[in-house]
Amino acid sequence: MSQQQALAAGMHVEVVEYDLAALAGTYVMRSRYRGLAELVVDRTDDVVVGATTRTSEGS
């Protein structure tokens, strides 16, 4: 579920982004690894309702 979908469903959400290049071992994949993880969290129940990853290889 995207942030837009969650908001349309009336959820109180927070979007959290994490730089995947900061994970240990990504240099094994490639020296200039790039990626982003995005979590959509329902703050009322503190549960993840959506997740997306984007990398230098594509989504």
C-alpha distance matrix in Angstrom:
0.0 3.8 6.7 8.1 6.0 6.4 9.9 10.6 10.1 12.7 11.2 13.2 11.1 12.5 11.5 13.7 15.0 17.5 20.1 20.3 23.8 24.8 24.4 27.8 28.7 26.7 30.1 30.7 28.2 29.9 31.7 29.4 26.0 23.2 19.5 16.6 13.8 11.1 9.5 7.5 9.9 10.7 14.3 15.8 15.3 14.9 12.1 9.3 6.0 4.4 7.2 9.0 12.8 15.4 19.0 22.3 22.1 19.0 15.3
3.8 0.0 3.8 5.3 5.1 6.2 8.6 9.8 10.6 12.6 11.3 12.7 10.1 11.0 9.4 12.0 13.0 16.0 18.4 19.2 22.5 23.6 23.7 27.3 28.4 26.1 29.3 30.3 27.7 29.0 30.5 27.9 24.7 21.5 18.0 15.0 12.7 9.6 8.8 6.8 10.0 11.3 14.4 16.4 16.7 15.8 13.7 10.8 8.2 5.9 7.6 8.3 12.0 13.9 17.7 20.8 21.1 17.8 14.4
6.7 3.8 0.0 3.8 5.5 5.1 6.1 8.5 9.8 10.7 9.2 9.8 7.2 8.1 7.1 10.5 12.2 15.7 18.4 19.8 23.1 23.7 24.3 28.0 29.5 27.2 30.4 31.8 29.4 30.4 31.6 28.7 25.8 22.4 19.0 15.6 13.5 9.9 8.9 6.1 8.7 9.7 12.2 14.4 15.4 14.6 13.3 11.0 9.0 7.8 9.6 10.5 13.9 15.7 19.4 22.4 23.2 20.1 17.0
8.1 5.3 3.8 0.0 3.8 5.5 5.2 6.2 8.6 10.0 9.9 11.2 9.6 11.2 10.6 14.1 15.5 19.0 21.5 22.9 26.0 27.0 27.6 31.4 32.7 30.2 33.2 34.7 32.1 32.9 34.1 31.1 28.3 24.8 21.6 18.4 16.7 13.2 12.6 9.8 12.2 12.4 14.8 16.5 17.8 17.6 16.4 14.3 11.7 10.7 12.6 13.1 16.4 17.8 21.5 24.2 24.9 21.5 18.4
6.0 5.1 5.5 3.8 0.0 3.8 5.5 5.0 6.2 8.8 9.0 11.4 10.3 12.6 12.4 15.7 17.4 20.6 23.2 24.2 27.6 28.5 28.7 32.3 33.5 31.2 34.4 35.4 32.8 34.0 35.6 32.8 29.7 26.5 23.0 19.9 17.7 14.4 13.1 10.1 12.1 11.7 14.8 15.8 16.6 16.9 15.2 13.3 10.0 9.5 12.3 13.4 17.0 18.9 22.7 25.6 25.8 22.3 19.0
6.4 6.2 5.1 5.5 3.8 0.0 3.8 5.4 5.0 6.5 5.5 7.9 7.0 9.9 10.6 13.9 16.3 19.6 22.6 23.8 27.2 27.7 27.8 31.3 32.9 30.9 34.3 35.4 33.1 34.5 35.8 33.2 30.1 26.9 23.3 20.0 17.3 13.8 11.7 8.1 9.1 8.1 11.1 12.0 13.0 13.4 12.1 10.8 7.8 8.6 11.8 13.8 17.5 19.8 23.5 26.7 27.1 24.0 20.5
9.9 8.6 6.1 5.2 5.5 3.8 0.0 3.8 5.3 5.1 5.3 6.8 7.0 9.9 11.2 14.9 17.4 21.0 24.0 25.6 28.9 29.2 29.7 33.4 35.1 33.1 36.3 37.7 35.5 36.5 37.6 34.8 31.8 28.4 25.1 21.6 19.4 15.6 13.9 10.3 11.0 9.6 11.6 12.4 14.4 15.0 14.5 13.6 11.2 11.9 14.7 16.4 19.9 21.8 25.5 28.5 29.2 26.0 22.8
10.6 9.8 8.5 6.2 5.0 5.4 3.8 0.0 3.8 5.4 7.5 10.0 10.7 13.7 14.7 18.3 20.6 24.1 26.9 28.3 31.6 32.2 32.6 36.3 37.7 35.5 38.7 40.0 37.5 38.6 39.9 37.0 34.1 30.7 27.3 24.0 21.9 18.3 16.7 13.2 14.1 12.6 14.9 15.1 16.8 17.9 17.0 16.1 13.1 13.7 16.7 18.1 21.7 23.5 27.3 30.1 30.5 27.1 23.8
10.1 10.6 9.8 8.6 6.2 5.0 5.3 3.8 0.0 3.8 5.7 9.3 10.4 13.9 15.3 18.7 21.3 24.5 27.6 28.7 32.2 32.6 32.7 36.2 37.7 35.8 39.2 40.2 37.9 39.3 40.8 38.2 35.0 31.8 28.3 24.9 22.3 18.8 16.6 12.9 13.1 10.9 13.4 12.9 14.2 15.8 14.8 14.5 11.4 12.9 16.4 18.5 22.2 24.5 28.2 31.4 31.6 28.3 24.8
12.7 12.6 10.7 10.0 8.8 6.5 5.1 5.4 3.8 0.0 3.8 6.7 9.0 12.7 14.9 18.4 21.4 24.8 28.0 29.5 32.9 33.0 33.2 36.8 38.6 36.9 40.2 41.5 39.4 40.7 41.9 39.2 36.2 32.9 29.4 25.9 23.3 19.6 17.2 13.4 12.9 10.1 11.6 10.8 12.9 14.8 14.7 15.0 12.7 14.6 18.0 20.2 23.9 26.2 29.9 33.0 33.6 30.4 27.0
11.2 11.3 9.2 9.9 9.0 5.5 5.3 7.5 5.7 3.8 0.0 3.8 5.8 9.6 12.0 15.3 18.5 21.7 25.1 26.5 30.0 29.8 29.9 33.4 35.4 33.9 37.3 38.6 36.7 38.1 39.2 36.7 33.6 30.5 26.9 23.3 20.5 16.9 14.1 10.4 9.2 6.3 8.0 7.6 9.6 11.1 11.1 11.6 9.8 12.0 15.4 18.0 21.5 24.1 27.7 31.0 31.7 28.8 25.3
13.2 12.7 9.8 11.2 11.4 7.9 6.8 10.0 9.3 6.7 3.8 0.0 3.8 7.1 10.4 13.4 16.9 20.2 23.7 25.5 28.8 28.2 28.7 32.1 34.5 33.0 36.3 37.9 36.3 37.5 38.3 35.7 32.8 29.6 26.3 22.5 19.9 16.3 13.6 10.1 8.4 5.8 5.7 6.3 9.3 9.9 11.1 11.8 11.1 13.1 15.9 18.4 21.6 24.0 27.5 30.8 31.9 29.2 26.0
11.1 10.1 7.2 9.6 10.3 7.0 7.0 10.7 10.4 9.0 5.8 3.8 0.0 3.8 6.7 9.8 13.2 16.4 19.9 21.7 25.0 24.6 25.1 28.6 30.8 29.3 32.6 34.2 32.5 33.7 34.5 31.9 29.0 25.8 22.5 18.7 16.1 12.5 9.9 6.5 5.4 4.6 5.4 7.9 9.8 9.1 9.6 9.3 9.0 10.3 12.6 14.9 18.0 20.4 23.8 27.0 28.3 25.7 22.5
12.5 11.0 8.1 11.2 12.6 9.9 9.9 13.7 13.9 12.7 9.6 7.1 3.8 0.0 3.8 6.4 10.0 13.2 16.7 18.8 22.0 21.3 22.0 25.6 28.0 26.5 29.7 31.5 30.0 31.0 31.5 28.9 26.2 23.1 19.9 16.1 13.7 10.3 8.2 5.9 5.3 6.7 6.6 10.1 11.6 9.6 10.4 9.6 10.3 10.7 11.9 13.8 16.3 18.5 21.7 24.8 26.4 24.1 21.3
11.5 9.4 7.1 10.6 12.4 10.6 11.2 14.7 15.3 14.9 12.0 10.4 6.7 3.8 0.0 3.8 6.6 10.2 13.4 15.6 18.7 18.4 19.3 23.0 25.1 23.3 26.4 28.3 26.6 27.5 28.0 25.4 22.6 19.4 16.2 12.4 10.3 6.7 5.7 4.7 6.2 9.1 9.9 13.4 14.3 11.9 11.7 9.7 10.3 9.3 9.4 10.7 12.9 14.8 17.9 21.0 22.7 20.4 17.8
13.7 12.0 10.5 14.1 15.7 13.9 14.9 18.3 18.7 18.4 15.3 13.4 9.8 6.4 3.8 0.0 3.8 6.8 10.3 12.5 15.5 14.9 15.8 19.4 21.8 20.2 23.3 25.3 23.9 24.8 25.2 22.7 20.0 17.1 14.0 10.3 8.2 5.6 5.2 6.6 7.6 11.1 11.5 15.2 15.5 12.4 12.2 10.1 11.8 10.6 9.5 10.6 11.8 13.7 16.3 19.4 21.3 19.6 17.3
15.0 13.0 12.2 15.5 17.4 16.3 17.4 20.6 21.3 21.4 18.5 16.9 13.2 10.0 6.6 3.8 0.0 3.8 6.8 9.3 12.1 11.9 13.2 17.0 19.1 17.1 20.0 22.2 20.7 21.3 21.6 19.0 16.3 13.3 10.4 6.8 5.6 4.4 6.5 9.0 10.9 14.6 15.2 19.0 19.1 15.9 15.3 12.6 14.1 12.0 9.8 9.5 9.6 10.8 13.0 15.9 18.1 16.7 14.9
17.5 16.0 15.7 19.0 20.6 19.6 21.0 24.1 24.5 24.8 21.7 20.2 16.4 13.2 10.2 6.8 3.8 0.0 3.8 6.0 8.8 8.2 9.4 13.2 15.4 13.6 16.6 18.8 17.7 18.3 18.5 16.3 13.7 11.2 8.5 5.7 5.2 6.5 8.5 11.8 13.4 17.2 17.8 21.4 21.1 17.6 16.8 14.2 16.2 14.0 11.2 10.7 9.5 10.6 11.8 14.6 16.9 16.3 14.9
20.1 18.4 18.4 21.5 23.2 22.6 24.0 26.9 27.6 28.0 25.1 23.7 19.9 16.7 13.4 10.3 6.8 3.8 0.0 3.8 5.4 5.7 7.8 11.4 13.2 11.0 13.5 16.1 14.9 15.1 15.0 12.6 10.2 7.8 6.1 4.8 6.6 9.0 11.8 15.2 17.1 20.8 21.5 25.2 24.8 21.4 20.5 17.7 19.4 16.9 13.7 12.2 9.9 9.9 9.9 12.0 14.8 14.8 14.3
20.3 19.2 19.8 22.9 24.2 23.8 25.6 28.3 28.7 29.5 26.5 25.5 21.7 18.8 15.6 12.5 9.3 6.0 3.8 0.0 3.8 5.2 5.5 9.0 10.2 7.8 10.9 12.9 11.7 12.5 13.1 11.4 8.3 6.8 4.9 5.2 6.5 10.0 12.5 16.2 18.2 22.0 23.1 26.6 25.7 22.2 20.8 17.9 19.6 16.9 13.4 11.8 8.8 9.0 8.2 10.6 12.7 13.3 13.0
23.8 22.5 23.1 26.0 27.6 27.2 28.9 31.6 32.2 32.9 30.0 28.8 25.0 22.0 18.7 15.5 12.1 8.8 5.4 3.8 0.0 3.8 5.4 8.0 8.8 6.1 8.1 10.9 10.1 10.0 9.8 8.2 5.8 5.4 6.0 7.8 10.0 13.4 16.2 19.8 21.7 25.6 26.4 30.0 29.2 25.7 24.5 21.6 23.4 20.6 17.1 15.2 12.0 11.2 9.2 10.3 12.9 14.3 14.9
24.8 23.6 23.7 27.0 28.5 27.7 29.2 32.2 32.6 33.0 29.8 28.2 24.6 21.3 18.4 14.9 11.9 8.2 5.7 5.2 3.8 0.0 3.8 6.4 8.8 7.7 9.6 12.5 12.7 12.9 12.2 11.1 9.4 9.1 9.1 9.7 11.1 14.1 16.2 19.8 21.1 24.9 25.3 28.9 28.1 24.4 23.6 21.2 23.5 21.2 17.9 16.8 14.0 14.0 12.7 14.0 16.6 17.8 18.0
24.4 23.7 24.3 27.6 28.7 27.8 29.7 32.6 32.7 33.2 29.9 28.7 25.1 22.0 19.3 15.8 13.2 9.4 7.8 5.5 5.4 3.8 0.0 3.8 6.3 6.1 9.0 10.9 11.3 12.6 12.7 12.5 10.1 10.6 10.0 10.7 11.2 14.5 16.1 19.8 21.0 24.7 25.3 28.7 27.4 23.8 22.6 20.2 22.7 20.6 17.2 16.4 13.6 14.2 12.9 14.7 16.5 17.9 17.8
27.8 27.3 28.0 31.4 32.3 31.3 33.4 36.3 36.2 36.8 33.4 32.1 28.6 25.6 23.0 19.4 17.0 13.2 11.4 9.0 8.0 6.4 3.8 0.0 3.8 5.8 7.8 9.2 10.9 12.3 12.2 13.1 11.3 12.9 13.0 14.3 14.8 18.2 19.7 23.4 24.3 28.0 28.5 31.8 30.3 26.6 25.5 23.3 25.9 23.9 20.5 19.8 16.9 17.4 15.5 16.8 18.4 20.3 20.5
28.7 28.4 29.5 32.7 33.5 32.9 35.1 37.7 37.7 38.6 35.4 34.5 30.8 28.0 25.1 21.8 19.1 15.4 13.2 10.2 8.8 8.8 6.3 3.8 0.0 3.8 5.3 5.6 7.7 9.5 10.1 11.7 10.1 12.5 13.1 15.2 16.0 19.7 21.4 25.2 26.5 30.2 31.1 34.3 32.7 29.1 27.6 25.2 27.4 25.1 21.6 20.4 17.2 17.3 14.8 15.6 16.7 19.2 19.8
26.7 26.1 27.2 30.2 31.2 30.9 33.1 35.5 35.8 36.9 33.9 33.0 29.3 26.5 23.3 20.2 17.1 13.6 11.0 7.8 6.1 7.7 6.1 5.8 3.8 0.0 3.8 5.2 5.4 6.9 7.8 8.7 6.4 8.8 9.7 12.3 13.7 17.5 19.7 23.5 25.3 29.0 30.2 33.5 32.2 28.7 27.0 24.2 26.0 23.4 19.7 18.0 14.5 14.0 11.3 11.8 13.1 15.6 16.5
30.1 29.3 30.4 33.2 34.4 34.3 36.3 38.7 39.2 40.2 37.3 36.3 32.6 29.7 26.4 23.3 20.0 16.6 13.5 10.9 8.1 9.6 9.0 7.8 5.3 3.8 0.0 3.8 5.3 5.0 4.8 7.1 6.5 9.9 12.0 15.0 17.0 20.7 23.2 26.9 28.8 32.6 33.6 37.0 35.8 32.3 30.7 27.9 29.7 26.9 23.2 21.2 17.6 16.6 13.4 12.9 14.3 17.3 18.9
30.7 30.3 31.8 34.7 35.4 35.4 37.7 40.0 40.2 41.5 38.6 37.9 34.2 31.5 28.3 25.3 22.2 18.8 16.1 12.9 10.9 12.5 10.9 9.2 5.6 5.2 3.8 0.0 3.8 5.5 7.2 9.9 8.9 12.3 13.9 16.9 18.4 22.2 24.5 28.3 30.1 33.8 35.1 38.3 36.8 33.4 31.5 28.7 30.4 27.6 23.9 22.1 18.5 17.7 14.4 14.1 14.5 17.8 19.3
28.2 27.7 29.4 32.1 32.8 33.1 35.5 37.5 37.9 39.4 36.7 36.3 32.5 30.0 26.6 23.9 20.7 17.7 14.9 11.7 10.1 12.7 11.3 10.9 7.7 5.4 5.3 3.8 0.0 3.8 7.1 8.7 6.8 10.0 11.4 14.8 16.5 20.2 22.7 26.4 28.6 32.3 33.9 37.1 35.6 32.4 30.3 27.2 28.5 25.5 21.7 19.5 15.8 14.7 11.3 10.7 10.8 14.1 15.8
29.9 29.0 30.4 32.9 34.0 34.5 36.5 38.6 39.3 40.7 38.1 37.5 33.7 31.0 27.5 24.8 21.3 18.3 15.1 12.5 10.0 12.9 12.6 12.3 9.5 6.9 5.0 5.5 3.8 0.0 3.8 5.6 5.3 9.0 11.6 15.2 17.6 21.3 24.2 27.8 30.2 33.9 35.4 38.8 37.6 34.3 32.4 29.2 30.5 27.3 23.5 20.9 17.1 15.3 11.6 10.0 10.9 14.4 16.8
31.7 30.5 31.6 34.1 35.6 35.8 37.6 39.9 40.8 41.9 39.2 38.3 34.5 31.5 28.0 25.2 21.6 18.5 15.0 13.1 9.8 12.2 12.7 12.2 10.1 7.8 4.8 7.2 7.1 3.8 0.0 3.8 5.8 9.4 12.6 16.0 18.8 22.3 25.3 28.9 31.2 35.0 36.1 39.6 38.7 35.3 33.7 30.7 32.1 29.0 25.3 22.8 19.0 17.0 13.5 11.7 13.5 16.7 19.1
29.4 27.9 28.7 31.1 32.8 33.2 34.8 37.0 38.2 39.2 36.7 35.7 31.9 28.9 25.4 22.7 19.0 16.3 12.6 11.4 8.2 11.1 12.5 13.1 11.7 8.7 7.1 9.9 8.7 5.6 3.8 0.0 3.8 6.4 10.0 13.4 16.6 19.9 23.2 26.6 29.0 32.8 33.9 37.6 36.9 33.5 32.1 28.9 30.2 27.0 23.3 20.5 16.9 14.5 11.1 9.1 11.7 14.5 16.9
26.0 24.7 25.8 28.3 29.7 30.1 31.8 34.1 35.0 36.2 33.6 32.8 29.0 26.2 22.6 20.0 16.3 13.7 10.2 8.3 5.8 9.4 10.1 11.3 10.1 6.4 6.5 8.9 6.8 5.3 5.8 3.8 0.0 3.8 6.8 10.3 13.2 16.7 19.9 23.4 25.9 29.6 31.0 34.5 33.7 30.4 28.7 25.5 26.7 23.5 19.7 17.0 13.3 11.2 7.9 6.8 9.2 11.8 13.8
23.2 21.5 22.4 24.8 26.5 26.9 28.4 30.7 31.8 32.9 30.5 29.6 25.8 23.1 19.4 17.1 13.3 11.2 7.8 6.8 5.4 9.1 10.6 12.9 12.5 8.8 9.9 12.3 10.0 9.0 9.4 6.4 3.8 0.0 3.8 7.2 10.6 13.7 17.1 20.4 23.1 26.8 28.2 31.7 31.2 28.0 26.4 23.1 24.1 20.8 17.2 14.3 10.8 8.4 5.6 5.2 8.6 10.0 11.6
19.5 18.0 19.0 21.6 23.0 23.3 25.1 27.3 28.3 29.4 26.9 26.3 22.5 19.9 16.2 14.0 10.4 8.5 6.1 4.9 6.0 9.1 10.0 13.0 13.1 9.7 12.0 13.9 11.4 11.6 12.6 10.0 6.8 3.8 0.0 3.8 6.9 10.1 13.5 16.8 19.6 23.3 24.8 28.3 27.7 24.6 22.8 19.5 20.3 17.0 13.4 10.6 7.2 5.4 3.9 6.1 8.7 8.9 9.3
16.6 15.0 15.6 18.4 19.9 20.0 21.6 24.0 24.9 25.9 23.3 22.5 18.7 16.1 12.4 10.3 6.8 5.7 4.8 5.2 7.8 9.7 10.7 14.3 15.2 12.3 15.0 16.9 14.8 15.2 16.0 13.4 10.3 7.2 3.8 0.0 3.8 6.5 10.0 13.3 16.0 19.7 21.2 24.7 24.3 21.2 19.6 16.3 17.2 14.0 10.6 8.2 5.6 5.2 6.3 9.2 11.5 10.6 9.7
13.8 12.7 13.5 16.7 17.7 17.3 19.4 21.9 22.3 23.3 20.5 19.9 16.1 13.7 10.3 8.2 5.6 5.2 6.6 6.5 10.0 11.1 11.2 14.8 16.0 13.7 17.0 18.4 16.5 17.6 18.8 16.6 13.2 10.6 6.9 3.8 0.0 3.8 6.7 10.2 12.7 16.5 18.1 21.5 20.8 17.8 16.0 12.6 13.7 10.7 7.3 5.8 4.4 6.5 8.7 12.1 13.6 12.3 10.3
11.1 9.6 9.9 13.2 14.4 13.8 15.6 18.3 18.8 19.6 16.9 16.3 12.5 10.3 6.7 5.6 4.4 6.5 9.0 10.0 13.4 14.1 14.5 18.2 19.7 17.5 20.7 22.2 20.2 21.3 22.3 19.9 16.7 13.7 10.1 6.5 3.8 0.0 3.8 6.7 9.7 13.3 15.1 18.4 18.1 15.3 13.7 10.4 11.1 8.2 5.6 5.2 6.3 8.5 11.5 14.9 16.3 14.3 11.8
9.5 8.8 8.9 12.6 13.1 11.7 13.9 16.7 16.6 17.2 14.1 13.6 9.9 8.2 5.7 5.2 6.5 8.5 11.8 12.5 16.2 16.2 16.1 19.7 21.4 19.7 23.2 24.5 22.7 24.2 25.3 23.2 19.9 17.1 13.5 10.0 6.7 3.8 0.0 3.8 6.2 9.8 11.8 15.0 14.4 11.7 9.9 6.6 7.8 5.8 4.5 6.6 8.8 11.8 14.8 18.4 19.4 17.4 14.4
7.5 6.8 6.1 9.8 10.1 8.1 10.3 13.2 12.9 13.4 10.4 10.1 6.5 5.9 4.7 6.6 9.0 11.8 15.2 16.2 19.8 19.8 19.8 23.4 25.2 23.5 26.9 28.3 26.4 27.8 28.9 26.6 23.4 20.4 16.8 13.3 10.2 6.7 3.8 0.0 3.8 6.8 9.2 12.2 12.1 10.1 8.6 5.8 5.7 4.8 6.1 8.7 11.7 14.5 17.9 21.3 22.3 19.8 16.6
9.9 10.0 8.7 12.2 12.1 9.1 11.0 14.1 13.1 12.9 9.2 8.4 5.4 5.3 6.2 7.6 10.9 13.4 17.1 18.2 21.7 21.1 21.0 24.3 26.5 25.3 28.8 30.1 28.6 30.2 31.2 29.0 25.9 23.1 19.6 16.0 12.7 9.7 6.2 3.8 0.0 3.8 5.8 8.8 8.6 6.4 5.6 4.4 5.7 7.1 8.9 12.0 14.8 17.8 21.0 24.5 25.5 23.3 20.1
10.7 11.3 9.7 12.4 11.7 8.1 9.6 12.6 10.9 10.1 6.3 5.8 4.6 6.7 9.1 11.1 14.6 17.2 20.8 22.0 25.6 24.9 24.7 28.0 30.2 29.0 32.6 33.8 32.3 33.9 35.0 32.8 29.6 26.8 23.3 19.7 16.5 13.3 9.8 6.8 3.8 0.0 3.8 5.5 5.8 5.4 5.4 6.2 6.4 9.1 11.8 15.1 18.2 21.2 24.5 28.0 28.9 26.4 23.1
14.3 14.4 12.2 14.8 14.8 11.1 11.6 14.9 13.4 11.6 8.0 5.7 5.4 6.6 9.9 11.5 15.2 17.8 21.5 23.1 26.4 25.3 25.3 28.5 31.1 30.2 33.6 35.1 33.9 35.4 36.1 33.9 31.0 28.2 24.8 21.2 18.1 15.1 11.8 9.2 5.8 3.8 0.0 3.8 5.5 4.7 7.1 8.8 10.0 12.5 14.7 17.8 20.6 23.4 26.5 30.0 31.2 28.9 25.8
15.8 16.4 14.4 16.5 15.8 12.0 12.4 15.1 12.9 10.8 7.6 6.3 7.9 10.1 13.4 15.2 19.0 21.4 25.2 26.6 30.0 28.9 28.7 31.8 34.3 33.5 37.0 38.3 37.1 38.8 39.6 37.6 34.5 31.7 28.3 24.7 21.5 18.4 15.0 12.2 8.8 5.5 3.8 0.0 3.8 5.8 8.2 10.8 11.4 14.5 17.3 20.6 23.6 26.6 29.8 33.3 34.3 31.9 28.6
15.3 16.7 15.4 17.8 16.6 13.0 14.4 16.8 14.2 12.9 9.6 9.3 9.8 11.6 14.3 15.5 19.1 21.1 24.8 25.7 29.2 28.1 27.4 30.3 32.7 32.2 35.8 36.8 35.6 37.6 38.7 36.9 33.7 31.2 27.7 24.3 20.8 18.1 14.4 12.1 8.6 5.8 5.5 3.8 0.0 3.8 5.6 9.0 10.0 13.5 16.2 19.8 22.7 26.0 29.1 32.7 33.4 31.3 27.9
14.9 15.8 14.6 17.6 16.9 13.4 15.0 17.9 15.8 14.8 11.1 9.9 9.1 9.6 11.9 12.4 15.9 17.6 21.4 22.2 25.7 24.4 23.8 26.6 29.1 28.7 32.3 33.4 32.4 34.3 35.3 33.5 30.4 28.0 24.6 21.2 17.8 15.3 11.7 10.1 6.4 5.4 4.7 5.8 3.8 0.0 3.8 6.9 9.3 12.2 14.1 17.6 20.1 23.4 26.2 29.9 30.8 28.9 25.7
12.1 13.7 13.3 16.4 15.2 12.1 14.5 17.0 14.8 14.7 11.1 11.1 9.6 10.4 11.7 12.2 15.3 16.8 20.5 20.8 24.5 23.6 22.6 25.5 27.6 27.0 30.7 31.5 30.3 32.4 33.7 32.1 28.7 26.4 22.8 19.6 16.0 13.7 9.9 8.6 5.6 5.4 7.1 8.2 5.6 3.8 0.0 3.8 6.2 9.2 11.3 15.0 17.7 21.2 24.1 27.8 28.3 26.4 23.0
9.3 10.8 11.0 14.3 13.3 10.8 13.6 16.1 14.5 15.0 11.6 11.8 9.3 9.6 9.7 10.1 12.6 14.2 17.7 17.9 21.6 21.2 20.2 23.3 25.2 24.2 27.9 28.7 27.2 29.2 30.7 28.9 25.5 23.1 19.5 16.3 12.6 10.4 6.6 5.8 4.4 6.2 8.8 10.8 9.0 6.9 3.8 0.0 3.8 5.7 7.5 11.2 14.0 17.5 20.4 24.2 24.6 22.6 19.2
6.0 8.2 9.0 11.7 10.0 7.8 11.2 13.1 11.4 12.7 9.8 11.1 9.0 10.3 10.3 11.8 14.1 16.2 19.4 19.6 23.4 23.5 22.7 25.9 27.4 26.0 29.7 30.4 28.5 30.5 32.1 30.2 26.7 24.1 20.3 17.2 13.7 11.1 7.8 5.7 5.7 6.4 10.0 11.4 10.0 9.3 6.2 3.8 0.0 3.8 7.2 10.7 14.1 17.4 20.7 24.4 24.5 22.0 18.4
4.4 5.9 7.8 10.7 9.5 8.6 11.9 13.7 12.9 14.6 12.0 13.1 10.3 10.7 9.3 10.6 12.0 14.0 16.9 16.9 20.6 21.2 20.6 23.9 25.1 23.4 26.9 27.6 25.5 27.3 29.0 27.0 23.5 20.8 17.0 14.0 10.7 8.2 5.8 4.8 7.1 9.1 12.5 14.5 13.5 12.2 9.2 5.7 3.8 0.0 3.8 7.0 10.5 13.8 17.1 20.8 20.8 18.3 14.6
7.2 7.6 9.6 12.6 12.3 11.8 14.7 16.7 16.4 18.0 15.4 15.9 12.6 11.9 9.4 9.5 9.8 11.2 13.7 13.4 17.1 17.9 17.2 20.5 21.6 19.7 23.2 23.9 21.7 23.5 25.3 23.3 19.7 17.2 13.4 10.6 7.3 5.6 4.5 6.1 8.9 11.8 14.7 17.3 16.2 14.1 11.3 7.5 7.2 3.8 0.0 3.8 6.9 10.4 13.6 17.2 17.4 15.1 11.7
9.0 8.3 10.5 13.1 13.4 13.8 16.4 18.1 18.5 20.2 18.0 18.4 14.9 13.8 10.7 10.6 9.5 10.7 12.2 11.8 15.2 16.8 16.4 19.8 20.4 18.0 21.2 22.1 19.5 20.9 22.8 20.5 17.0 14.3 10.6 8.2 5.8 5.2 6.6 8.7 12.0 15.1 17.8 20.6 19.8 17.6 15.0 11.2 10.7 7.0 3.8 0.0 3.8 6.8 10.2 13.8 14.0 11.5 8.1
12.8 12.0 13.9 16.4 17.0 17.5 19.9 21.7 22.2 23.9 21.5 21.6 18.0 16.3 12.9 11.8 9.6 9.5 9.9 8.8 12.0 14.0 13.6 16.9 17.2 14.5 17.6 18.5 15.8 17.1 19.0 16.9 13.3 10.8 7.2 5.6 4.4 6.3 8.8 11.7 14.8 18.2 20.6 23.6 22.7 20.1 17.7 14.0 14.1 10.5 6.9 3.8 0.0 3.8 6.6 10.3 10.7 8.9 6.2
15.4 13.9 15.7 17.8 18.9 19.8 21.8 23.5 24.5 26.2 24.1 24.0 20.4 18.5 14.8 13.7 10.8 10.6 9.9 9.0 11.2 14.0 14.2 17.4 17.3 14.0 16.6 17.7 14.7 15.3 17.0 14.5 11.2 8.4 5.4 5.2 6.5 8.5 11.8 14.5 17.8 21.2 23.4 26.6 26.0 23.4 21.2 17.5 17.4 13.8 10.4 6.8 3.8 0.0 3.8 7.1 7.9 5.9 4.5
19.0 17.7 19.4 21.5 22.7 23.5 25.5 27.3 28.2 29.9 27.7 27.5 23.8 21.7 17.9 16.3 13.0 11.8 9.9 8.2 9.2 12.7 12.9 15.5 14.8 11.3 13.4 14.4 11.3 11.6 13.5 11.1 7.9 5.6 3.9 6.3 8.7 11.5 14.8 17.9 21.0 24.5 26.5 29.8 29.1 26.2 24.1 20.4 20.7 17.1 13.6 10.2 6.6 3.8 0.0 3.8 5.2 5.2 6.1
22.3 20.8 22.4 24.2 25.6 26.7 28.5 30.1 31.4 33.0 31.0 30.8 27.0 24.8 21.0 19.4 15.9 14.6 12.0 10.6 10.3 14.0 14.7 16.8 15.6 11.8 12.9 14.1 10.7 10.0 11.7 9.1 6.8 5.2 6.1 9.2 12.1 14.9 18.4 21.3 24.5 28.0 30.0 33.3 32.7 29.9 27.8 24.2 24.4 20.8 17.2 13.8 10.3 7.1 3.8 0.0 3.8 5.5 8.2
22.1 21.1 23.2 24.9 25.8 27.1 29.2 30.5 31.6 33.6 31.7 31.9 28.3 26.4 22.7 21.3 18.1 16.9 14.8 12.7 12.9 16.6 16.5 18.4 16.7 13.1 14.3 14.5 10.8 10.9 13.5 11.7 9.2 8.6 8.7 11.5 13.6 16.3 19.4 22.3 25.5 28.9 31.2 34.3 33.4 30.8 28.3 24.6 24.5 20.8 17.4 14.0 10.7 7.9 5.2 3.8 0.0 3.8 7.0
19.0 17.8 20.1 21.5 22.3 24.0 26.0 27.1 28.3 30.4 28.8 29.2 25.7 24.1 20.4 19.6 16.7 16.3 14.8 13.3 14.3 17.8 17.9 20.3 19.2 15.6 17.3 17.8 14.1 14.4 16.7 14.5 11.8 10.0 8.9 10.6 12.3 14.3 17.4 19.8 23.3 26.4 28.9 31.9 31.3 28.9 26.4 22.6 22.0 18.3 15.1 11.5 8.9 5.9 5.2 5.5 3.8 0.0 3.8
15.3 14.4 17.0 18.4 19.0 20.5 22.8 23.8 24.8 27.0 25.3 26.0 22.5 21.3 17.8 17.3 14.9 14.9 14.3 13.0 14.9 18.0 17.8 20.5 19.8 16.5 18.9 19.3 15.8 16.8 19.1 16.9 13.8 11.6 9.3 9.7 10.3 11.8 14.4 16.6 20.1 23.1 25.8 28.6 27.9 25.7 23.0 19.2 18.4 14.6 11.7 8.1 6.2 4.5 6.1 8.2 7.0 3.8 0.0
